[in-house]
Amino acid sequence: MRYSALYVETVGKWAVMDGLSGDFALEFFDSEQTAQQVARTEENRWILLLNSTQPVLAAS
């Protein structure tokens, strides 16, 4: 899983972290629920991007 939501005590907010970019925080949120939702959205976007780069198999 590339994206996750983590609580950052130093700022008192939830962050959506990108695990493949050195744990870069994409954005901060006040609620865990919102951060989890954004993390899932970003993860789905990433999976769609990866799947679009796969070669298409010809039907036989």
C-alpha contacts under 8 A as a table, 3 or more apart, distances in Angstrom:
res1	aa1	res2	aa2	distance
1	M	4	S	7.47
1	M	19	G	7.87
1	M	43	E	7.22
2	R	18	D	5.87
2	R	19	G	5.04
2	R	20	L	6.20
2	R	43	E	6.45
3	Y	16	V	6.65
3	Y	17	M	5.55
3	Y	18	D	4.86
3	Y	19	G	6.01
3	Y	39	A	5.32
3	Y	40	R	7.27
3	Y	42	E	6.72
3	Y	43	E	5.70
4	S	16	V	5.60
4	S	17	M	5.33
4	S	18	D	6.93
4	S	19	G	7.59
4	S	36	Q	7.05
4	S	39	A	5.40
4	S	40	R	7.78
5	A	14	W	6.51
5	A	15	A	5.51
5	A	16	V	4.54
5	A	17	M	6.08
5	A	32	E	7.36
5	A	35	A	5.60
5	A	36	Q	5.50
5	A	39	A	6.23
6	L	14	W	5.59
6	L	15	A	5.39
6	L	16	V	6.58
6	L	17	M	7.11
7	Y	12	G	7.26
7	Y	13	K	5.92
7	Y	14	W	4.37
7	Y	15	A	6.18
7	Y	32	E	7.79
8	V	11	V	5.87
8	V	12	G	5.78
8	V	13	K	5.63
8	V	14	W	5.93
8	V	15	A	6.71
9	E	12	G	4.75
9	E	13	K	6.94
13	K	28	F	6.07
13	K	29	F	5.64
13	K	30	D	5.23
13	K	31	S	7.29
14	W	28	F	5.47
14	W	29	F	4.95
14	W	30	D	6.07
14	W	31	S	6.39
14	W	32	E	5.92
14	W	35	A	6.17
15	A	25	A	5.93
15	A	26	L	7.09
15	A	27	E	5.71
15	A	28	F	4.39
15	A	29	F	6.12
15	A	35	A	6.38
16	V	25	A	5.62
16	V	26	L	5.55
16	V	27	E	5.79
16	V	28	F	6.67
16	V	35	A	5.88
16	V	36	Q	7.58
16	V	38	V	7.16
16	V	39	A	5.77
17	M	23	D	5.42
17	M	24	F	5.55
17	M	25	A	4.50
17	M	26	L	5.99
17	M	27	E	7.93
17	M	39	A	7.76
18	D	21	S	5.59
18	D	22	G	7.16
18	D	23	D	5.08
18	D	24	F	5.26
18	D	25	A	6.36
18	D	26	L	6.90
19	G	22	G	6.00
19	G	23	D	4.68
19	G	24	F	7.11
20	L	23	D	6.75
21	S	24	F	5.55
25	A	28	F	7.40
28	F	35	A	7.58
29	F	32	E	7.33
29	F	34	T	6.74
29	F	35	A	5.92
30	D	34	T	7.75
31	S	34	T	5.50
31	S	35	A	6.48
32	E	35	A	5.11
32	E	36	Q	6.05
33	Q	36	Q	5.18
33	Q	37	Q	6.20
34	T	37	Q	5.10
34	T	38	V	6.23
35	A	38	V	5.19
35	A	39	A	6.08
36	Q	39	A	5.05
36	Q	40	R	6.21
37	Q	40	R	5.19
37	Q	41	T	6.21
38	V	41	T	4.97
38	V	42	E	6.13
39	A	42	E	5.17
39	A	43	E	6.06
40	R	43	E	4.97
40	R	44	N	6.10
41	T	44	N	5.18
41	T	45	R	6.20
42	E	45	R	4.98
42	E	46	W	6.14
43	E	46	W	5.06
43	E	47	I	6.23
44	N	47	I	5.08
44	N	48	L	6.18
45	R	48	L	5.19
45	R	49	L	6.25
46	W	49	L	5.07
46	W	50	L	6.25
47	I	50	L	5.06
47	I	51	N	6.08
48	L	51	N	5.09
48	L	52	S	6.12
49	L	52	S	5.18
49	L	53	T	6.73
50	L	53	T	5.43
50	L	54	Q	7.00
51	N	54	Q	5.42
